[in-house]
Amino acid sequence: MKKYKNIVILTGAGISAESGLATFRASNGLWNNHKVDDVATIEGFARNPKYVHDFYNELKVELKKAKPNAAHLAITKLQNEYPAEINIITQNVDTLHEKAKNKNVYHIHGQINQAVCLNCGHVVETFGNVGVHTICPKCNEIGRMKPNIVFFGENLLCMDKVEYLLRKCDLFLSIGTSGVVFPAASFVQTAKYYGADTYEFNLENTSNNFFFDKHIVGPAGTTLPAFVSEMLKD
C-alpha cells in the first residue's frame, strides 16, 4: 500500500447505524417518523418552532446514549498511529466521532448538540433542551435559537475548508454513505480529479462506483479495522 500524507474520510449514516442509530430519513419522506417538511425545513421551523425544538430535543436523548463502534475506533487508531494529516467530513449530526476521540471533524450538516442564534449567529453547545423561550447568552434575544442542523435549502457548513481538503488529499475514504445526496456525493469526484486514490466502504456498491478505485463491501465495523491494520502494517 502506498504511503499517504493527506487523508480525507467522508462518513455517512451507515457508520452510525452500527451504533444502533437509524438512517433517519426514509424513502417515504419521513425522518424518525416525522414529516421532513415539518422538522427539517426553514419553513417548518417558522411555522411551528416549538414542534421542531421538541423533535430535536427528543432526538438528542437517543443520540446521546449511542456509543462509537469499531469503525469509529479504527479511525481513532489511524489518526493516532499513521503519519499523515487525517481529516473527517461527516454528514452525521451525532457526536460519535467526538466520543471516539476522532480529531479534525467537520460536521457539514450540523450537530445535534448545538443551537445557533438567528439574531447574532452565536453557537451554543448543549445536550439540554432548547426551545422557544431559550435566551441567547450572547445577544440576550429570546426565542431566536434554532437547532444547529442544516435544514433543506440551507447551505452546508465548513464548505470552504472541505473544498480545500478535497483538493489536497491523496487518499479519500467514503464510509457508510449512499452517494446520492449532493453535494457530498460529488466529493469523491473532486478528490479523484486532483489525484487522490479513492476507496468506498459500504454494504453494497453505490451509484458513485465509477469514481472509486476500490469497493470494500461489508459492515464498516469489520472492514475498516482490517483496512487500518493493513495500512499500519506497511
N, C-alpha and C positions, 0 to 999 in steps of 0.2 A: 504494500500500500504506500502511496506517495506521502511525503511529508507536507503538511499544510500549515500555513501561517495565519490565515483568517477564515474562520468557520462561522457560518450563519445557520442557525437552526430555526425552522418555522414549525410551530406546533398548532394543532387544531383540537377540536372536541374529542377526537379519537384517543388522544393521550390521557385525557381526563376521565374518559369512560371507564378505564381500567381501575380508577379510584372510586367507581360507583356513581359517577356523575353522568346523567343522561345527556345525550345530544339534544339540547333543549328545543331547537327549532325543528319541528316535524314537517313532513311533506304536506300535511293538511292545513298549514298556515298557523298552527298553534305553537306557542312557546311555553312549555311547562303547563299545558292545559289552559293557557290564556291566549286570546287573540293577539297576534303580533301587532296589529294596528292600535290596540288599546294600551299596550305596555312597552312598546319599543319604537315609537314614533314621537316626534315633537308635537304633532297634532294631538295625539293621545294624551300626552303629558299636559298640554294646555287645556284640554277638555276636562280631564279629571286627575289632577296631580296626586290627590290622596290615594286613588286606586293604584297609580303607578308606584308611589312610595311603598304602599302596603305590599305590592308584589315583590319588590326588590328587598324589602326588609325580611320577608319570609324566605326569599332565596338565599339571603345571607346566612340564615341558620343552617340550611342544608350544605352550603359551600364551606362554611367554617368548620364543619365536622369532618370534611373529606381529608384524607391523608395522601401524600405523594406515593406513587407506586415505583416499581423497579425501573421504569423508563425515566422518570424524573431523577431518580438517584443515579442512573447511568450518566445523565448529563452532568450532574454534580461531580462525579468521578472524572469525567472527561475534562471539565473545566479545571479541576484541581491538579490533574496529573499530565495532561497533554500540553506541550509547549507551544501554544498558539493563542491568539485572541479569539475568544468564542462568545458570540452574541446570540441572544434568543429573541425572536419575534414571535409573539403569541397572539392568536385570535381569541384566546380564552379569557374570560373575566374573573375566573377563580384565582386563588393565590397559591396553587400547588407548587409552582416553580419557586416561589419565595419560601414556602415551607420546606422544600428540599434543599434550601441554601444555594439555589442557582443564582448566578450573577449576570449582570448586563441584560436584564429582561425588559423588553419593550412591549407593553400591552396596547396594541393598536385599536382594540375595541373597548378599552377602558378596564376598570377594576370594580368588582362588587363591593369592595371595602372603601370606596371613595365616593364623595359627593362634591359637586362643583357649584360654586355660586354663579348664577346667571347675571348677577349685577356687577361683580368685580373680578370674577374668574378664579377666586381663591379655591384651592382644593383641600378638602378635609378628609383625613383617613380615619375610618371608624367602622367597626362591625356592629355598632349600636344602631338603633332605629333613627332614621332621618325622615322628617315629614314636613307638612305644610306650615308648621309653627316653628321649625328649626331656625335659629338665628345664625347668620354668617358671623364667625368670630373675627373676621377682618373688617367688614364694612357695616356690620350690625343690622343689615336688612333682614326682615322676617319673611319666610316663605319663598325665598328665591333659590333655595338649594335644589339641585337636580342630581339624581344618581349619575355618577361619572361613567356612564355607559354610552357608547356611541350608538345613537338611535339611527334608524334607517333615514337616509337623506343627509346625515351629518358627515363631516369629514373625519377620516380616520386620524388617530393620534400618532405622533412621532414620525410622520412620513418622510420628512427631510432626512432624518437620521437613518431610517430604513433604506431609502434610496442610496445613501452613501455606503452603508454596509453591504448592500447587494452588489454594488459596483466593484468593491474592493475584495470581496470574498473569493477564496479559491476552492472552497468546499461548501456546498449548500445541501442541507438535510431537511426534508419535509416529513413531518411525523404526525400521523393521525389527522390529516386534513383532506377534505374531499376534492379539492382542486376545482370547485365550481363557483366559489364566492369571490368576486373581484372587488378590489384589485389584488388581494392576496394570491389568487390563482395565477397571477402573472409574475409573481416574484421569481419563480424558477426560470422563467424565460429571460428575465433581466440578468440573473446571476449567470446563466449559461452564455448569454450574449457576451458578457465580459470575461468569459474564460473559466468559470468555475466548473468543477466536477459536481454532478447532481445525483442525489440518492433519494428515493422515495420509500418510506416505511409506512405500510398501510395494510389493512386486512384484505385489500384487493387493489388491482391496478386502477388508477383513476383516468379520467378523460384527458389529463395533462401528460400522459405517459410519453408522448413524443419528445418532451424536453428533459426527461430524466435518463441519465446514463445507466442507472441500475434500479430495479424494483426489488425491495425486500419485503416479502409478503408474510404476514402473521401479526400476532399481537406485539405491540411495541415493547411491552414489559418483558418479552422474551427475546425479540430480535435486536433491540437496541443495546442491551447489555452485552450481547455476544459481539456486536459490531464494535463497541467501545473497547472490549477486551482485545480484539484484533488490532485496533489502532494503537493501543498502549503496548501490545506485544512487540510491534515493529519499532 
